[in-house]
Amino acid sequence: MSLTKNNIVENLHRLGFTKQKSVEVIESLMEVIKSTLEKGNDVLISGFGKFCIKDKKKRMGRNPATGTNLILKERKVVTFKCSAKLRDKINK
């Protein structure tokens, strides 16, 4: 099962926030994370992990449906590295 934005809103609502306030908090958090990543800065959430922007160089690729070769453009991707605390919790 995936954790969705709606699930997070519901959990905040159970903690005593109104539904509207829960939505506002989650939307604000997502906007802060997105704008920070857009600027090229990392997002570190202590005890959870770190979101980073990585540059991908131009490279050769292949269309799996047709088998034709093509050149993939340079791009930026977001990566996530979990914290040691989270890794330990997952591996218990």
C-alpha positions in Angstrom: 0.0 0.0 0.0 1.3 3.5 -0.9 1.2 6.4 1.4 -0.6 9.2 -0.4 -1.0 12.9 0.4 -4.6 12.2 1.3 -3.4 9.6 3.9 -1.1 12.2 5.5 -3.9 14.7 5.6 -6.1 12.1 7.3 -3.4 11.4 9.9 -3.0 15.1 10.7 -6.8 15.4 11.0 -6.8 12.6 13.6 -4.2 14.5 15.6 -6.7 17.4 16.0 -6.1 19.6 13.0 -9.1 20.6 10.9 -9.2 19.0 7.4 -8.6 22.4 5.8 -5.6 23.2 8.1 -4.2 19.7 7.4 -4.4 20.3 3.7 -2.8 23.7 4.0 0.1 22.3 6.1 0.9 19.5 3.7 0.6 21.7 0.6 2.9 24.3 2.2 5.4 21.6 3.1 5.4 20.2 -0.4 5.8 23.7 -1.9 8.8 24.4 0.4 10.5 21.2 -0.6 9.8 21.7 -4.3 11.0 25.3 -4.3 14.2 24.3 -2.4 14.9 21.6 -5.0 14.2 23.9 -7.9 16.9 26.2 -6.6 19.3 23.3 -6.7 19.6 22.9 -2.9 19.3 19.7 -0.9 16.5 19.0 1.5 17.6 17.3 4.7 14.9 15.9 7.1 16.7 14.7 10.2 15.9 11.1 11.1 14.3 10.6 7.7 16.7 11.3 4.8 18.0 13.7 2.2 16.6 14.7 -1.2 19.3 15.8 -3.6 19.5 17.1 -7.2 21.9 15.2 -9.4 23.0 16.0 -13.0 22.6 13.3 -15.6 24.9 13.7 -18.6 23.8 13.2 -22.2 24.0 9.5 -23.1 23.0 6.9 -25.6 19.8 5.1 -25.0 17.5 2.7 -26.8 13.8 2.6 -27.4 12.8 -0.8 -26.0 9.7 -1.1 -28.2 11.5 -0.5 -31.5 15.1 -1.2 -30.6 16.2 2.1 -32.2 19.1 4.0 -30.6 18.6 7.6 -29.5 20.4 10.2 -27.5 19.0 11.1 -24.1 19.4 14.8 -23.2 21.2 16.2 -20.1 18.8 16.5 -17.2 18.5 16.8 -13.5 17.0 14.1 -11.3 15.9 14.0 -7.7 17.5 11.3 -5.6 16.8 10.2 -2.0 19.1 8.8 0.6 17.5 7.5 3.8 19.1 8.3 7.1 20.8 5.7 9.2 17.9 5.9 11.8 15.4 5.1 9.1 17.5 2.4 7.6 17.8 0.8 11.1 14.0 1.0 11.6 13.4 -0.6 8.2 15.8 -3.5 8.8 14.6 -4.4 12.3 
